[in-house]
């Protein structure tokens, strides 16, 4: 499956909500995650962790590049 197909499949699964305030947003978020299976929640957690690791690696690399230029 190519990037276009993956993007299309991802868009079909997206769920959005416009909240009027923070309390409504928190309530909706809680209901959304409670509606997910354990596997879906774990998959989301793993994806977030992978993203965090990529950001940390990018910061380290940028720091090394910046320090070389000094």
C-alpha positions as CSV (number, residue, x, y, z in Angstrom):
1,X,0.0,0.0,0.0
2,X,1.4,3.4,-1.0
3,X,1.4,6.6,0.9
4,X,-1.7,7.9,-0.9
5,X,-3.6,4.8,-0.1
6,X,-2.5,5.0,3.6
7,X,-3.4,8.7,3.8
8,X,-6.9,8.0,2.4
9,X,-7.5,5.1,4.7
10,X,-6.3,7.3,7.7
11,X,-8.7,10.1,6.7
12,X,-11.6,7.6,6.5
13,X,-10.9,6.6,10.2
14,X,-10.4,10.1,11.6
15,X,-12.9,11.3,14.2
16,X,-13.1,15.0,15.0
17,X,-15.1,17.1,17.5
18,X,-15.4,20.8,18.0
19,X,-15.8,21.6,21.7
20,X,-17.2,24.8,23.1
21,X,-14.9,24.8,26.1
22,X,-12.1,22.7,27.8
23,X,-14.6,20.8,30.0
24,X,-16.5,19.6,26.9
25,X,-13.3,18.7,25.2
26,X,-12.1,16.6,28.1
27,X,-15.5,14.8,28.4
28,X,-15.5,14.0,24.7
29,X,-11.9,12.9,24.8
30,X,-12.6,10.5,27.7
31,X,-15.6,9.0,25.9
32,X,-13.6,8.6,22.7
33,X,-10.8,6.7,24.5
34,X,-13.2,4.6,26.6
35,X,-14.9,3.6,23.3
36,X,-11.6,2.2,22.0
37,X,-10.5,-1.4,22.5
38,X,-7.5,-2.2,24.6
39,X,-5.6,-3.0,21.4
40,X,-6.5,0.3,19.8
41,X,-5.4,2.2,23.0
42,X,-2.1,0.3,23.1
43,X,-1.5,0.9,19.4
44,X,-2.0,4.7,19.9
45,X,0.3,4.7,22.9
46,X,3.0,2.8,20.9
47,X,2.6,5.3,18.0
48,X,2.9,8.3,20.3
49,X,6.0,6.8,21.9
50,X,7.6,6.2,18.5
51,X,6.9,9.9,17.6
52,X,8.4,11.1,20.9
53,X,11.6,9.0,20.2
54,X,11.8,10.5,16.7
55,X,11.5,14.1,18.1
56,X,14.2,13.4,20.7
57,X,16.5,11.9,18.1
58,X,16.0,15.0,15.9
59,X,16.7,17.3,18.8
60,X,20.0,15.5,19.6
61,X,21.0,15.5,15.9
62,X,20.2,19.2,15.6
63,X,22.2,19.9,18.8
64,X,25.2,18.1,17.5
65,X,25.0,20.0,14.2
66,X,24.6,23.3,16.0
67,X,27.6,22.6,18.2
68,X,29.8,21.7,15.2
69,X,29.1,25.2,13.8
70,X,30.3,27.0,16.9
